[in-house]
Every structure is written in structure tokens, then in C-alpha cells.
Amino acid sequence: MSRSAAPRPPVSTEGASILIVDDDPEIGALLAEYLGQAGLRADAAGDGSAMWQALAARHFDAVVLDLMLPGDDGLTLCRQLRDRSNLPVIMLTARGRATDRIVGLETGADDYIAKPFDPRELLARLRAVLRRTGINADPLPARLRFAGFTLDTRMRQLTDAQGSPLPLGGSDYSLLLLLARHPDQVLDRDHLAEQVYGRDRLPGDRAIDVCVSRLRQVLETDSRTPQLIRTVRHRGYTLAGPVQRDG
């Protein structure tokens, strides 16, 4: 980690609440039992209707969402979730092709696992996503306000000066949250990749640059001449200007 990378306080995932959406009741029950034994709280739903009922009834910290479901499929449900919130989503599917994974991630999923899989891998990926999104992080304020925008960390939602919600995918939210928590501080690409994607950045890896480009399309008046998220050549990115913390 470089000197410009801001340290992130340790985040506990103990007791996080997970909703498993899979039309195979045996898989849902087994995963719920396994995650429960690992210290997480897990419920299962068999389709999109049951998913929405569960989400309306109680708070969840992440969703494990099967791609192949009766009625609305996982991609449709993920898009709908992204329209309403930025709840972390891990796609679960029998399709292992790279194109399917890319479509799932572009829809707004935070991660993607192909069946058959080791439950230990799902647990590790869940914990990584929860850490990246700041579950149970005490120092995290309820809202971050900057340049007329408000980032609600409880709803994981970005709104403009008029209070209208703006589109923000899972990785985009994680990156913006990291930048907003450290305004006017240069965060290098390696640190950002580690925090946002939970992995080391490889040579030629431009995932963070693409993520920044998407954020600029949402935040900047002219994304070609960014004033808010600025590039520091050969180092990384910084969010320019003051950030107000509420809550």
C-alpha cells in the first residue's frame, strides 16, 4: 500500500443479514444453514415476489441472487434493485461463460459466482463485499454531502441537489464512498482496486479507471473536463472540495 492510500478501519461482518434468492429450496436452506453457522444471519426466498416481500419486512445487508428464477430472472431483479437502492448483490448462476459474468456485473451486481461452487467461496466473497461496502463500520456517517450531491450510506443511494436519485452501481458506490470519506486526498489505483474489488490490481488493469469514468458521467457537468473527481497523474484520483458529514 502506498503512502497516499488512506487506511480503512477494520470492518466486522459478524451478524450481517443475508437474503438468498434461489428457486431450489434445498440450496436455499443449505446455504442459509451454512452462513448461519459462519456467524451471519440468512433467510431464503424462492422468487422475485418473495424477495420483495422479505426486503419490505426487514433489513438485509446483502442479497445472493440466482440468475435463473421463475418469473423475473436474476438480471431483471438486479436492475430493479439498482433502481431502488445499492444493496450489495452477488449473482449465483449455472452459467459460467465470461459474457454472462460481464452482463451480470454491468447490471450492477457486486460479484458473480458460477454453480457448482464451494460454499466457503461464497462466504469469502460475501465477507469481502460486506467489508467493501462498510457493513457495521461505526465511523461511517449516515450521509456525505458534497458539491450539491448527497450520498446516503444507509440507503446506499446518491441524490442530486433536488433530491432526485441518481444511478449508481455497486462498485461505483464503493469507489465514491471511499473518495468522499477522504476528500482532497490522493488515493492510488492499487489501493482503490483493493478496497473496491477486493483484489490486487494487475498491470494494465483499468477497472478503476472505467469506474471513475462512470462516476464522472453522473457527477460532472462535463466529464471531459472533470472538476470534482480529479486525476493526479501517475498517482491516482481525488475528490476535490469539502465534504460535509451528517449523522
C-alpha positions as CSV (number, residue, x, y, z in Angstrom):
1,M,0.0,0.0,0.0
2,S,1.4,3.4,-1.0
3,R,1.8,6.3,1.4
4,S,-1.0,8.2,-0.4
5,A,-3.5,5.4,0.4
6,A,-5.7,6.2,3.4
7,P,-6.1,3.4,5.9
8,R,-9.5,1.9,6.3
9,P,-10.7,1.0,9.7
10,P,-11.4,-2.7,10.2
11,V,-14.9,-3.8,9.4
12,S,-16.7,-6.6,11.1
13,T,-19.1,-8.8,9.1
14,E,-20.4,-10.7,12.2
15,G,-24.2,-10.8,12.3
16,A,-24.7,-9.4,8.8
17,S,-28.1,-10.3,7.4
18,I,-28.1,-12.1,4.0
19,L,-31.1,-12.8,1.7
20,I,-30.6,-15.9,-0.5
21,V,-32.9,-15.9,-3.6
22,D,-32.9,-19.3,-5.3
23,D,-35.8,-21.3,-6.6
24,D,-34.3,-24.5,-5.3
25,P,-35.5,-24.7,-1.7
26,E,-32.8,-27.3,-0.8
27,I,-30.0,-25.0,-2.0
28,G,-31.6,-22.0,-0.2
29,A,-31.9,-24.0,3.1
30,L,-28.4,-25.4,2.9
31,L,-26.8,-22.0,2.2
32,A,-28.8,-20.4,4.9
33,E,-27.7,-23.0,7.4
34,Y,-24.1,-22.8,6.3
35,L,-24.0,-19.0,6.5
36,G,-25.7,-19.1,9.9
37,Q,-23.0,-21.5,11.2
38,A,-20.4,-18.9,10.0
39,G,-21.9,-16.1,12.1
40,L,-24.2,-14.5,9.5
41,R,-28.0,-14.3,9.6
42,A,-29.6,-15.8,6.5
43,D,-33.1,-16.1,5.1
44,A,-34.2,-17.7,1.8
45,A,-36.7,-16.7,-0.9
46,G,-37.8,-18.7,-3.9
47,D,-38.5,-16.0,-6.5
48,G,-38.7,-12.2,-7.0
49,S,-42.1,-11.8,-5.3
50,A,-40.8,-13.5,-2.2
51,M,-37.6,-11.4,-2.4
52,W,-39.5,-8.1,-2.4
53,Q,-41.7,-9.3,0.5
54,A,-38.6,-10.2,2.5
55,L,-36.9,-6.9,1.8
56,A,-40.1,-5.0,2.8
57,A,-40.3,-6.9,6.0
58,R,-36.8,-6.4,7.4
59,H,-33.3,-5.0,6.7
60,F,-30.7,-7.0,4.8
61,D,-27.1,-6.2,4.3
62,A,-26.6,-8.2,1.0
63,V,-28.5,-10.4,-1.5
64,V,-27.3,-13.7,-3.0
65,L,-29.4,-13.7,-6.2
66,D,-29.8,-16.7,-8.6
67,L,-29.8,-15.8,-12.3
68,M,-32.4,-18.4,-13.3
69,L,-35.6,-17.8,-11.5
70,P,-39.3,-18.3,-12.3
71,G,-41.0,-15.1,-13.4
72,D,-38.5,-12.2,-13.3
73,D,-35.0,-13.6,-13.7
74,G,-32.0,-12.5,-11.7
75,L,-30.8,-9.9,-14.1
76,T,-34.2,-8.2,-14.1
77,L,-34.4,-8.3,-10.3
78,C,-30.8,-6.9,-10.1
79,R,-31.7,-4.0,-12.3
80,Q,-34.8,-3.3,-10.2
81,L,-32.8,-3.4,-7.0
82,R,-30.3,-1.0,-8.5
83,D,-33.2,1.4,-9.4
84,R,-34.3,1.4,-5.7
85,S,-31.1,1.0,-3.7
86,N,-27.5,0.0,-3.8
87,L,-27.9,-3.1,-1.7
88,P,-24.9,-5.4,-2.4
89,V,-25.7,-8.3,-4.8
90,I,-23.8,-11.5,-5.6
91,M,-25.1,-13.2,-8.6
92,L,-25.4,-17.0,-8.4
93,T,-25.8,-19.0,-11.7
94,A,-25.1,-22.2,-13.5
95,R,-23.8,-20.1,-16.4
96,G,-20.0,-19.8,-16.2
97,R,-19.3,-18.0,-19.5
98,A,-17.3,-14.8,-19.3
99,T,-20.1,-12.9,-21.3
100,D,-22.7,-13.9,-18.7
101,R,-20.4,-12.8,-15.9
102,I,-19.8,-9.4,-17.6
103,V,-23.6,-8.9,-18.2
104,G,-24.3,-9.6,-14.5
105,L,-21.6,-7.2,-13.3
106,E,-22.7,-4.5,-15.8
107,T,-26.3,-4.9,-14.5
108,G,-25.0,-3.8,-11.1
109,A,-24.0,-7.0,-9.3
110,D,-21.1,-6.6,-6.9
111,D,-19.8,-10.1,-7.6
112,Y,-20.6,-13.3,-9.6
113,I,-20.2,-17.0,-8.8
114,A,-20.9,-19.9,-11.2
115,K,-22.5,-23.1,-10.0
116,P,-21.4,-25.6,-8.8
117,F,-19.4,-23.7,-6.2
118,D,-17.8,-24.3,-2.8
119,P,-19.9,-22.6,0.0
120,R,-16.6,-21.4,1.5
121,E,-16.0,-19.4,-1.6
122,L,-19.5,-17.8,-1.4
123,L,-18.8,-17.0,2.3
124,A,-15.4,-15.4,1.5
125,R,-16.9,-13.3,-1.4
126,L,-19.8,-12.2,0.8
127,R,-17.4,-11.1,3.6
128,A,-15.3,-9.2,1.0
129,V,-18.4,-7.4,-0.4
130,L,-19.6,-6.5,3.1
131,R,-16.2,-5.2,4.0
132,R,-16.0,-3.1,0.9
133,T,-19.5,-1.6,1.4
134,G,-18.8,-0.8,5.0
135,I,-21.2,-3.0,6.9
136,N,-21.1,-2.3,10.6
137,A,-18.4,0.3,10.2
138,D,-19.0,2.6,13.2
139,P,-17.1,5.7,11.8
140,L,-19.3,5.7,8.6
141,P,-21.6,8.8,8.7
142,A,-25.2,8.4,7.6
143,R,-24.8,11.0,4.8
144,L,-22.0,12.6,2.9
145,R,-22.7,15.9,1.2
146,F,-20.5,17.4,-1.5
147,A,-20.9,19.8,-4.5
148,G,-24.8,19.6,-4.2
149,F,-24.9,15.8,-4.0
150,T,-25.8,13.6,-1.1
151,L,-24.5,10.1,-0.6
152,D,-26.8,8.2,1.8
153,T,-24.7,5.4,3.3
154,R,-27.7,3.7,4.9
155,M,-29.7,3.5,1.7
156,R,-26.6,3.3,-0.4
157,Q,-28.1,6.0,-2.7
158,L,-26.8,9.1,-4.4
159,T,-29.2,12.1,-4.9
160,D,-28.7,15.5,-6.6
161,A,-29.5,18.9,-5.2
162,Q,-33.2,18.4,-5.9
163,G,-33.2,15.1,-4.0
164,S,-33.6,13.0,-7.2
165,P,-31.9,9.6,-7.1
166,L,-29.0,9.1,-9.5
167,P,-27.9,5.7,-10.9
168,L,-25.0,4.1,-9.1
169,G,-23.8,0.6,-9.4
170,G,-22.3,-1.4,-6.6
171,S,-18.6,-0.8,-7.4
172,D,-19.4,2.8,-8.3
173,Y,-20.9,3.3,-4.9
174,S,-17.9,1.7,-3.1
175,L,-15.5,3.9,-5.0
176,L,-17.4,7.1,-4.5
177,L,-17.8,6.3,-0.8
178,L,-14.1,5.8,-0.4
179,L,-13.3,9.1,-2.2
180,A,-15.9,11.0,-0.3
181,R,-14.5,9.7,3.1
182,H,-11.1,11.1,2.1
183,P,-11.7,14.4,0.2
184,D,-8.7,16.3,-1.2
185,Q,-6.6,13.2,-0.6
186,V,-5.0,11.3,-3.4
187,L,-5.9,7.6,-3.4
188,D,-3.7,5.5,-5.7
189,R,-5.2,2.9,-8.1
190,D,-3.7,-0.1,-6.3
191,H,-5.4,0.9,-3.0
192,L,-8.7,1.7,-4.8
193,A,-8.7,-1.7,-6.6
194,E,-8.0,-3.5,-3.3
195,Q,-10.8,-1.7,-1.5
196,V,-13.4,-1.6,-4.3
197,Y,-12.9,-5.0,-5.9
198,G,-11.2,-6.9,-3.1
199,R,-8.2,-7.9,-5.2
200,D,-4.7,-6.7,-6.2
201,R,-4.5,-4.5,-9.3
202,L,-2.7,-6.2,-12.2
203,P,-0.6,-4.4,-14.8
204,G,-2.9,-2.9,-17.4
205,D,-6.0,-3.3,-15.2
206,R,-8.2,-0.4,-16.0
207,A,-11.3,-1.4,-13.9
208,I,-10.8,1.6,-11.5
209,D,-10.4,4.0,-14.4
210,V,-13.6,2.7,-16.0
211,C,-15.4,3.0,-12.7
212,V,-14.2,6.6,-12.4
213,S,-15.4,7.3,-15.9
214,R,-18.9,6.1,-15.0
215,L,-18.9,8.3,-11.9
216,R,-17.9,11.3,-13.9
217,Q,-20.8,10.8,-16.3
218,V,-23.1,11.1,-13.3
219,L,-21.3,13.8,-11.2
220,E,-19.6,16.1,-13.7
221,T,-21.1,18.9,-15.8
222,D,-18.6,18.0,-18.5
223,S,-17.0,14.6,-17.9
224,R,-14.2,15.5,-20.4
225,T,-13.0,18.3,-18.1
226,P,-13.7,16.9,-14.6
227,Q,-13.7,19.3,-11.7
228,L,-14.9,17.0,-8.9
229,I,-13.1,13.7,-9.4
230,R,-9.7,14.7,-10.5
231,T,-6.9,12.6,-11.9
232,V,-3.5,13.0,-10.3
233,R,-1.1,11.8,-13.0
234,H,0.9,8.7,-12.2
235,R,-0.7,8.5,-8.7
236,G,-4.5,8.1,-8.7
237,Y,-7.7,10.1,-8.0
238,T,-9.0,12.6,-5.5
239,L,-12.4,14.1,-4.8
240,A,-11.9,17.8,-4.8
241,G,-13.6,20.2,-2.4
242,P,-15.2,19.9,1.1
243,V,-17.4,17.0,2.2
244,Q,-20.0,17.5,5.0
245,R,-20.7,14.5,7.3
246,D,-24.1,14.1,8.8
247,G,-25.2,11.6,11.4
